[in-house]
Amino acid sequence: HSELAKEMHRNLANPDEQFGLIILGNSGVGKSFLANILLGREEFVHKFSSSSITHATEFVEINIGYYKLAIFNIPGLIEAAQERIDLNKKEIDRAFALRPNSIVIFVFGHQGGRMRDEDIAAFNAINTAYPFKRESLILVINGIPKKRPNDYEGSTLVLLQQLLHGVTVNNKNICFLDQIDEDKPADKQYLKEKLLQIIVEYSPSKHEKQQEIETLLDHLNHARTEINAQQKQFKEEREKFLEQINDSQRVLSETIANHQSETQSFQRAIEKQEQMIAEHKKNFDEATQNYQNELQRVRKEAEGSQRIYDLLIEDRKATQEQIRAAQEANNQLQSKLIEFASRPPPAPRVIYEDSDDSGCIIS
């Protein structure tokens, strides 16, 4: 446990900045399975076994709602050997030390639909040591058959109201999870969505230890005996609670229907959002394509303009060369003109007229 010890030491320095999702319950109720469902992968070992599988506290962080929560996989409290119970208690203490600010999910198993005495005893023992807060406690009845009495949820809720000490049990903080086929991804996804719908309604609270968890096996067995007697009494006096059971069942059914309606509305909102995103993407792709086409056209025009500009520059250079040549020729002509103008005029020619004896003029 060296890495866990380091994490514990680091977080104890400022534990209020850390948040957890602590999943409690006895061995075999499906804690590791539900943790894996929330994570969306097989992170924690779970399998059908006659003995406990998880013996040490494990956790993995995940974002749920506004919180980054460390999902804890913790050993169950009650087992056959006192030594094992004492070790399990230490692991539970370690989880609350690492993340005192946590949402707590307590998972109950069942035997043929009947609540297990050891689960009730474990809940009351841990709740006495770390009083659970109403705003951060979720009760899960896991793996119940899909075919069950119509009033099963209502009667179980009323029974838990009688058996659980120091907490309020109502239709909002209790979740009934059907037994699913683990090989069907759709069933797992449905279970995940159902859990998340409840978890996001709760927020982490600080759990402070008030006393040691009662772990003496004989005391726990005594508590289980008392709980068993209470369950029998409740069954015998069920008619007295029938109206309360029916009311609870009605409210639970309405809550489930509302959750389903909210899920459908949420799904429709997601689909609409996806359609809007697809439409925006289509418009963006069209605008991008138009921009690329326009950019290509402008580039071609720019290349044509550049070629014309280059031709003009070449013509300009040629014209400048012609101008310079004409200027030089003009300068040469001017120089010759000046030179010619500066010369002295030639001497006039003198003609002497005379005639010889033959009558010819001699000059």
C-alpha positions in Angstrom: 0.0 0.0 0.0 3.0 2.4 -0.4 1.3 4.5 -3.2 -1.9 4.7 -1.2 0.0 5.7 1.9 1.7 8.5 0.0 -1.6 9.7 -1.4 -3.1 9.6 2.1 -0.2 11.6 3.5 -0.4 14.2 0.7 -4.2 14.6 1.0 -4.3 14.8 4.8 -2.3 18.0 4.6 -5.4 19.7 2.9 -8.2 17.1 2.6 -10.9 19.7 2.1 -9.7 20.3 -1.4 -10.3 16.6 -2.4 -13.7 15.0 -3.1 -14.7 11.4 -3.1 -17.4 8.9 -4.1 -17.2 6.3 -1.4 -19.1 3.1 -2.2 -19.8 1.1 0.9 -21.5 -2.2 1.6 -20.7 -5.8 2.5 -18.9 -8.3 0.3 -20.9 -9.6 -2.7 -23.4 -6.7 -3.0 -21.7 -5.4 -6.2 -19.7 -2.5 -5.1 -16.8 -3.1 -7.5 -19.2 -3.8 -10.4 -21.0 -0.5 -9.9 -17.7 1.4 -9.6 -16.7 -0.2 -12.9 -20.1 0.8 -14.4 -19.5 4.4 -13.5 -15.9 4.4 -14.8 -17.0 2.7 -18.0 -14.2 0.1 -17.8 -13.1 -2.9 -15.8 -10.9 -1.1 -13.3 -11.7 -3.1 -10.2 -11.8 -6.8 -9.9 -15.2 -8.4 -9.3 -16.5 -11.9 -9.8 -18.9 -14.4 -8.3 -17.1 -15.9 -5.3 -17.9 -17.5 -1.9 -15.4 -15.2 -0.3 -14.6 -11.5 -0.5 -12.6 -10.3 -3.5 -11.6 -6.7 -2.4 -9.2 -6.7 0.5 -7.6 -3.2 0.2 -8.9 0.3 -0.6 -8.6 1.4 -4.2 -9.7 4.5 -5.9 -9.8 6.1 -9.4 -10.6 9.7 -10.2 -13.5 10.6 -12.5 -15.4 13.8 -13.4 -19.1 13.7 -12.5 -21.1 16.9 -12.7 -19.2 19.8 -11.3 -16.9 17.6 -9.2 -13.7 15.6 -9.8 -14.4 12.6 -7.6 -12.2 9.7 -6.4 -14.3 6.6 -6.7 -13.4 4.2 -3.9 -13.6 0.4 -4.0 -13.6 -0.6 -0.3 -13.8 -4.0 1.3 -17.1 -4.9 3.0 -17.3 -4.7 6.7 -18.9 -7.9 7.9 -17.2 -11.2 7.3 -16.9 -14.6 9.1 -13.6 -13.9 10.8 -13.0 -11.2 13.4 -9.5 -10.5 12.1 -10.9 -9.8 8.6 -13.5 -7.5 10.0 -10.9 -5.5 11.9 -8.8 -5.1 8.7 -11.9 -4.0 6.7 -12.6 -1.4 9.4 -9.2 0.1 8.9 -9.7 0.3 5.1 -13.0 2.1 5.6 -11.3 4.6 8.0 -8.6 5.1 5.4 -11.1 6.0 2.7 -12.7 8.6 4.9 -9.3 10.0 5.9 -8.3 10.3 2.2 -11.6 12.0 1.2 -13.6 13.2 4.2 -15.6 15.4 1.7 -17.5 12.7 -0.2 -20.8 11.4 -1.6 -21.5 8.1 0.1 -23.3 5.3 -1.8 -24.3 2.4 0.5 -25.1 -0.8 -1.5 -27.5 -3.3 -0.1 -27.8 -6.9 -1.3 -30.9 -9.1 -0.9 -31.8 -12.8 -0.6 -34.8 -13.5 -2.7 -35.8 -9.9 -2.5 -35.5 -9.9 1.3 -33.1 -7.3 2.8 -30.0 -8.9 4.3 -29.6 -8.5 8.1 -25.8 -8.1 7.8 -26.2 -5.2 5.4 -28.5 -3.3 7.8 -26.0 -4.1 10.7 -23.1 -2.8 8.7 -24.9 0.4 7.6 -25.9 1.2 11.2 -22.3 0.5 12.5 -20.6 2.7 9.9 -23.3 5.4 10.2 -22.8 5.6 13.9 -19.0 6.1 13.5 -19.3 8.5 10.5 -22.8 10.1 10.6 -24.0 10.2 7.0 -25.3 13.6 5.7 -28.7 13.7 4.0 -27.4 15.8 1.1 -24.6 13.3 0.3 -26.1 9.8 1.0 -27.5 7.5 -1.6 -29.0 4.1 -0.8 -28.8 1.5 -3.6 -30.7 -1.8 -3.6 -28.7 -3.8 -6.2 -29.4 -6.7 -8.4 -33.2 -7.1 -7.8 -35.1 -9.2 -10.3 -37.1 -7.5 -13.0 -40.1 -9.6 -12.1 -41.0 -8.6 -8.6 -44.2 -7.6 -6.7 -45.6 -4.3 -7.7 -45.2 -2.9 -4.2 -41.7 -4.2 -3.7 -40.0 -0.7 -3.8 -42.6 0.8 -1.5 -42.5 -1.9 1.1 -38.7 -2.0 1.0 -38.6 1.8 1.5 -40.9 1.7 4.5 -38.9 -1.3 5.9 -35.6 0.6 5.7 -37.2 3.6 7.4 -37.8 1.3 10.3 -34.4 -0.4 10.3 -31.8 2.2 9.5 -30.8 4.4 12.4 -30.2 8.2 12.2 -31.0 8.7 8.5 -34.0 9.8 6.5 -35.0 7.3 3.8 -37.3 8.6 1.1 -38.0 8.2 -2.6 -35.2 10.7 -3.5 -32.2 9.1 -1.9 -33.0 5.4 -2.6 -32.2 3.7 -5.9 -33.5 0.3 -7.0 -31.2 -1.3 -9.6 -32.4 -4.2 -11.7 -30.3 -7.3 -12.3 -28.7 -6.9 -15.7 -26.9 -9.1 -18.2 -23.2 -8.0 -17.9 -22.5 -9.1 -21.4 -25.0 -6.5 -22.8 -23.4 -3.0 -23.2 -26.9 -1.5 -23.5 -27.8 -2.8 -20.0 -24.6 -1.4 -18.6 -25.2 2.0 -20.2 -28.7 2.1 -18.8 -27.4 1.3 -15.3 -24.8 4.0 -15.6 -27.3 6.6 -16.7 -29.6 5.7 -13.9 -26.8 6.0 -11.3 -25.6 9.3 -12.7 -29.1 10.8 -12.7 -29.1 10.3 -8.9 -25.4 11.2 -8.2 -25.6 14.6 -9.9 -28.4 15.6 -7.5 -26.1 15.2 -4.5 -23.0 17.0 -3.3 -20.0 16.0 -1.2 -20.2 16.6 2.5 -17.5 16.4 5.2 -17.7 13.2 7.2 -16.1 13.4 10.6 -15.4 10.3 12.7 -17.4 10.3 16.0 -16.3 6.9 17.3 -14.8 3.7 16.3 -16.8 1.4 14.0 -18.3 -1.3 16.0 -16.5 -4.4 14.8 -16.9 -7.0 17.5 -18.4 -10.0 15.7 -20.6 -11.0 18.7 -22.1 -7.5 18.8 -22.7 -7.5 15.1 -24.3 -10.9 15.3 -26.5 -9.6 18.1 -27.5 -6.6 15.9 -28.3 -9.0 13.0 -30.5 -11.0 15.3 -32.4 -7.9 16.4 -32.8 -6.8 12.7 -34.0 -10.2 11.8 -36.7 -10.0 14.5 -37.7 -6.5 13.3 -38.0 -7.8 9.7 -40.3 -10.6 10.9 -42.3 -8.2 13.0 -42.6 -5.8 10.0 -43.8 -8.8 7.8 -46.4 -9.8 10.4 -47.6 -6.2 10.8 -47.4 -5.4 7.1 -51.1 -4.6 6.9 -50.6 -1.7 9.3 -48.0 -0.2 6.9 -50.0 -1.0 3.8 -51.2 2.6 3.2 -47.7 3.9 3.8 -46.3 1.3 1.4 -48.8 2.2 -1.3 -48.1 5.9 -0.9 -44.3 5.3 -1.1 -44.8 3.0 -4.1 -46.9 5.6 -5.9 -44.3 8.4 -5.2 -41.5 6.1 -6.3 -43.3 5.2 -9.5 -43.9 8.9 -10.2 -40.3 9.6 -9.6 -39.2 6.8 -11.9 -41.6 8.1 -14.6 -40.3 11.6 -14.1 -36.7 10.4 -14.4 -37.6 8.5 -17.6 -39.3 11.6 -19.0 -36.3 13.8 -18.0 -34.0 11.2 -19.7 -36.0 11.3 -22.9 -36.1 15.1 -22.8 -32.4 15.2 -22.2 -31.9 12.7 -25.0 -34.0 14.8 -27.4 -32.0 17.9 -26.3 -28.8 16.1 -27.1 -30.1 15.0 -30.5 -31.2 18.5 -31.2 -27.8 19.8 -30.2 -26.1 17.3 -32.4 -28.3 18.3 -35.3 -27.4 22.0 -34.7 -23.7 21.1 -34.4 -24.0 19.1 -37.7 -25.7 22.0 -39.4 -23.1 24.5 -38.1 -20.4 22.1 -39.3 -22.0 21.9 -42.7 -22.3 25.6 -43.0 -18.8 26.0 -41.8 -17.5 23.5 -44.3 -19.4 25.3 -47.1 -18.1 28.7 -46.0 -14.6 27.2 -45.8 -14.9 25.7 -49.3 -16.2 29.1 -50.7 -13.3 30.8 -49.0 -10.9 28.4 -50.5 -12.4 28.8 -54.0 -12.4 32.6 -53.6 -8.8 32.5 -52.3 -7.8 30.4 -55.3 -9.5 32.8 -57.7 -7.8 35.8 -56.1 -4.5 34.0 -56.2 -4.9 33.4 -59.9 -5.8 37.0 -60.5 -2.8 38.1 -58.4 -0.6 35.8 -60.4 -2.0 37.3 -63.7 -1.5 40.8 -62.4 2.0 40.0 -61.3 2.8 38.7 -64.8 1.4 41.9 -66.4 3.3 44.0 -63.8 6.5 42.2 -64.7 5.9 42.8 -68.4 5.3 46.5 -67.7 8.5 46.6 -65.7 10.4 45.0 -68.6 8.8 47.4 -71.1 9.6 50.3 -68.8 13.2 49.2 -68.6 13.4 48.9 -72.4 11.8 52.3 -72.9 14.2 53.8 -70.3 17.1 52.3 -72.3 15.8 53.8 -75.5 15.4 57.2 -73.8 18.9 57.0 -72.5 20.2 56.1 -76.0 18.3 58.9 -77.6 19.5 61.3 -74.9 23.1 60.2 -75.5 22.6 60.7 -79.3 21.1 64.1 -78.6 24.0 65.0 -76.3 26.5 64.0 -79.0 24.7 66.1 -81.6 24.6 69.1 -79.2 28.3 68.7 -78.5 29.1 68.6 -82.3 26.9 71.6 -82.8 28.6 73.5 -80.1 32.0 72.5 -81.4 31.0 73.5 -84.9 29.6 76.8 -83.7 32.9 77.6 -81.8 35.1 77.3 -84.9 36.2 80.6 -86.5 34.7 81.3 -89.9 36.9 80.4 -92.9 38.9 83.1 -94.6 37.1 84.6 -97.7 38.5 83.7 -101.0 40.0 86.6 -103.1 39.5 86.6 -106.8 41.8 88.6 -109.0 40.4 89.5 -112.3 42.8 90.2 -115.2 42.9 89.4 -118.8 45.7 88.1 -120.8 46.4 88.9 -124.3 43.9 86.3 -125.4 41.1 88.0 -123.6 40.7 85.4 -120.8 40.1 86.4 -117.1 42.8 85.1 -114.8 42.0 84.9 -111.1 
